Amino acid sequence: MRQVRACAIHADFSKSFVVPETSGINAITIGGIDAIGNTYKVNFNFRSDLTFAITDAQVDKNINEKLEQELRNTTWKGTYETSDGILQTTLQLVFVQYGYVGGEITHKGTGDSHLIVRVTGDIITQFKIDDEFIDEDRIGPEVLANLSSDTESRQLIRIKRMRALEFSSTGASANSGWNANREYRLLLEGNVLSGVVGIPNEIYGTNDTKTGSGIITLVKQ
């Protein structure tokens, strides 16, 4: 008689999330499960004995989802250079899903000067067209569909300060206090997030410039 030995599979649910489109009464789909070197979406059914049964599992090959999976629940540390000095900065990306980003940023200056603030925004793929990087959602559908497969692209994370959780303006690095209206535009290059910080336009339109300036560089921990 042939013996079959069970093989334990270690699955990481730390970055998983519920997929609402395929979840419902007594059934749930959980995405972002890491196991056996892949990321899976797994369907579960809730049984009468109060246990869950796996009904299907698929390797998630979506490139955007894989990127979001790698960013979810990550911590980034570095500096934010302003006209007042250099602030030690920590960014925690808590929520990254379907192009949306949410988390917290901490800035620490001299003395007791610091800011802990909720941030939210999105992660955008940009394509290089006519020597200019353009947001994917700003490109016409026909142009987007006909882009060459080797078109240069990059990811941009744009997040804004939403609500301060804690702050203190004492110390030389906070002469004018903390501005509530700041946008971070961060390019993702491997394990580095770098870019600029400033005040975005008050009116939506073709002009996507900002006022004020600051340079931020963060490294994944």
C-alpha positions as CSV (number, residue, x, y, z in Angstrom):
1,M,0.0,0.0,0.0
2,R,1.4,3.4,-1.0
3,Q,1.7,5.9,1.7
4,V,1.0,9.6,1.0
5,R,2.8,12.1,3.1
6,A,1.1,15.4,3.7
7,C,3.1,18.5,2.8
8,A,2.7,21.6,4.9
9,I,2.3,24.8,2.9
10,H,3.1,28.1,4.7
11,A,0.9,30.9,3.5
12,D,1.4,34.6,4.4
13,F,-1.9,36.5,4.9
14,S,-0.2,39.7,6.2
15,K,-0.9,41.6,3.0
16,S,-4.1,39.9,2.0
17,F,-7.4,41.6,1.2
18,V,-11.0,40.7,0.4
19,V,-12.1,40.8,-3.2
20,P,-15.6,42.2,-3.1
21,E,-16.5,41.5,-6.7
22,T,-16.4,37.7,-6.2
23,S,-17.4,37.6,-2.5
24,G,-20.9,37.2,-1.2
25,I,-23.2,35.3,1.2
26,N,-21.3,32.2,2.6
27,A,-18.5,32.8,0.1
28,I,-15.4,35.0,0.1
29,T,-12.4,35.6,-2.2
30,I,-9.2,36.7,-0.6
31,G,-6.4,38.1,-2.7
32,G,-2.8,38.9,-1.9
33,I,-1.9,35.5,-0.3
34,D,1.7,34.7,-0.6
35,A,2.6,31.0,-0.8
36,I,5.1,28.8,-2.7
37,G,6.7,31.8,-4.3
38,N,3.5,33.1,-5.8
39,T,0.6,35.5,-5.0
40,Y,-2.8,33.8,-5.0
41,K,-6.5,34.7,-5.1
42,V,-8.3,32.0,-3.1
43,N,-12.1,31.3,-3.0
44,F,-13.5,30.0,0.3
45,N,-17.0,28.7,1.1
46,F,-18.5,28.9,4.6
47,R,-19.8,25.5,5.6
48,S,-22.5,24.5,8.1
49,D,-19.9,23.2,10.6
50,L,-18.5,26.8,10.8
51,T,-15.4,26.0,8.8
52,F,-14.1,27.3,5.5
53,A,-13.5,25.1,2.5
54,I,-11.1,26.2,-0.4
55,T,-13.0,25.9,-3.6
56,D,-10.5,27.4,-6.0
57,A,-7.1,29.1,-6.0
58,Q,-5.4,31.0,-8.9
59,V,-2.0,32.5,-9.3
60,D,-2.4,36.3,-9.6
61,K,-0.4,37.3,-12.7
62,N,-1.6,40.9,-12.7
63,I,1.5,43.1,-12.8
64,N,-0.2,46.0,-11.0
65,E,-1.5,43.8,-8.3
66,K,2.0,42.3,-7.8
67,L,3.4,45.8,-7.4
68,E,0.7,46.8,-5.0
69,Q,1.3,43.6,-3.0
70,E,5.0,44.5,-2.6
71,L,4.2,48.0,-1.4
72,R,1.4,47.1,1.0
73,N,2.3,47.3,4.7
74,T,5.8,48.6,4.0
75,T,7.9,51.2,5.8
76,W,10.2,53.8,4.1
77,K,12.7,56.1,5.8
78,G,14.8,59.0,4.7
79,T,14.9,62.8,4.6
80,Y,12.7,65.7,3.5
81,E,14.8,68.7,2.6
82,T,13.0,72.1,3.0
83,S,14.2,75.7,3.1
84,D,14.1,75.5,6.9
85,G,16.4,72.4,7.1
86,I,16.3,68.6,6.8
87,L,13.5,66.6,8.4
88,Q,13.9,62.9,9.3
89,T,10.9,61.2,7.6
90,T,9.1,57.9,7.8
91,L,6.4,56.8,5.4
92,Q,4.2,53.8,6.3
93,L,2.1,52.5,3.3
94,V,-0.8,50.7,5.0
95,F,-3.3,50.4,2.2
96,V,-2.4,49.9,-1.4
97,Q,-5.1,48.4,-3.6
98,Y,-6.8,49.0,-6.9
99,G,-4.5,52.0,-7.5
100,Y,-5.4,53.7,-4.2
101,V,-2.8,54.4,-1.5
102,G,-3.2,55.3,2.2
103,G,-0.9,55.5,5.1
104,E,1.0,57.9,7.5
105,I,4.0,60.2,7.3
106,T,6.1,61.3,10.2
107,H,8.4,64.3,9.9
108,K,10.8,65.1,12.7
109,G,12.8,68.4,12.9
110,T,14.9,70.1,15.5
111,G,13.9,70.1,19.1
112,D,10.3,68.8,19.6
113,S,9.2,69.8,16.1
114,H,7.3,67.0,14.5
115,L,4.3,66.0,12.4
116,I,2.4,62.8,12.2
117,V,-0.2,63.0,9.4
118,R,-2.5,60.7,7.5
119,V,-1.9,60.7,3.8
120,T,-3.9,59.3,0.9
121,G,-3.7,59.3,-2.9
122,D,-3.0,57.0,-5.7
123,I,-0.3,55.1,-7.6
124,I,-0.2,55.9,-11.3
125,T,1.6,54.3,-14.2
126,Q,3.2,57.0,-16.5
127,F,4.2,56.3,-20.1
128,K,6.8,58.3,-22.0
129,I,5.3,59.9,-25.0
130,D,7.1,62.6,-27.1
131,D,9.8,62.8,-24.4
132,E,7.3,63.5,-21.7
133,F,6.0,61.2,-19.0
134,I,2.2,61.3,-19.0
135,D,-0.3,59.8,-16.5
136,E,-2.0,56.7,-17.9
137,D,-5.5,58.2,-17.2
138,R,-4.5,61.3,-19.1
139,I,-3.8,59.4,-22.3
140,G,-6.6,58.8,-24.8
141,P,-7.9,55.2,-25.1
142,E,-6.8,54.9,-28.7
143,V,-3.3,56.2,-28.1
144,L,-3.0,54.0,-25.0
145,A,-4.1,50.9,-26.9
146,N,-1.6,51.5,-29.6
147,L,1.5,52.1,-27.4
148,S,4.4,49.8,-28.2
149,S,5.2,47.1,-25.7
150,D,8.6,48.6,-25.2
151,T,7.3,52.1,-24.3
152,E,9.2,53.5,-21.3
153,S,7.0,53.6,-18.2
154,R,7.4,54.3,-14.5
155,Q,5.2,54.4,-11.4
156,L,4.4,57.7,-9.5
157,I,2.8,57.8,-6.1
158,R,0.9,61.0,-5.4
159,I,-0.4,61.4,-1.9
160,K,-1.7,64.4,0.1
161,R,-1.9,65.3,3.8
162,M,-5.4,64.6,5.0
163,R,-5.5,64.8,8.8
164,A,-2.8,65.6,11.4
165,L,-2.7,62.9,14.1
166,E,0.0,64.7,16.2
167,F,2.1,67.8,15.7
168,S,4.4,70.3,17.4
169,S,5.9,73.5,15.9
170,T,8.5,74.2,18.5
171,G,12.1,74.3,17.3
172,A,14.0,76.2,14.6
173,S,12.9,73.9,11.7
174,A,9.2,74.9,12.1
175,N,9.3,78.7,11.9
176,S,5.9,78.9,10.2
177,G,4.2,75.8,11.5
178,W,3.1,72.8,9.4
179,N,1.3,73.4,6.2
180,A,-2.0,71.4,5.9
181,N,-1.9,71.5,2.1
182,R,1.0,69.5,0.8
183,E,1.3,67.0,-2.0
184,Y,4.0,64.4,-2.3
185,R,5.0,63.2,-5.8
186,L,7.2,60.2,-5.4
187,L,8.8,58.1,-8.2
188,L,9.2,54.4,-7.4
189,E,12.6,53.1,-8.5
190,G,13.3,49.7,-6.9
191,N,13.6,50.2,-3.1
192,V,13.7,54.0,-3.4
193,L,10.9,56.5,-3.4
194,S,12.1,60.0,-4.3
195,G,10.6,63.2,-5.6
196,V,9.2,66.6,-4.6
197,V,6.7,68.1,-2.1
198,G,4.7,71.2,-2.7
199,I,1.3,72.9,-2.8
200,P,-0.8,71.7,-5.8
201,N,-2.9,74.0,-7.9
202,E,-6.2,75.1,-6.4
203,I,-8.1,74.5,-9.7
204,Y,-8.1,71.3,-11.8
205,G,-6.9,71.7,-15.3
206,T,-4.2,71.1,-17.8
207,N,-1.6,72.8,-15.7
208,D,-0.2,70.3,-13.1
209,T,2.4,72.6,-11.6
210,K,2.8,73.3,-7.9
211,T,4.2,76.1,-5.7
212,G,6.7,75.7,-2.9
213,S,9.4,73.1,-3.0
214,G,10.9,70.3,-1.0
215,I,13.0,67.3,-1.9
216,I,12.2,63.9,-0.4
217,T,14.1,60.6,-0.6
218,L,13.0,57.5,1.2
219,V,14.4,53.9,1.2
220,K,12.4,50.8,1.9
221,Q,13.2,49.2,5.2
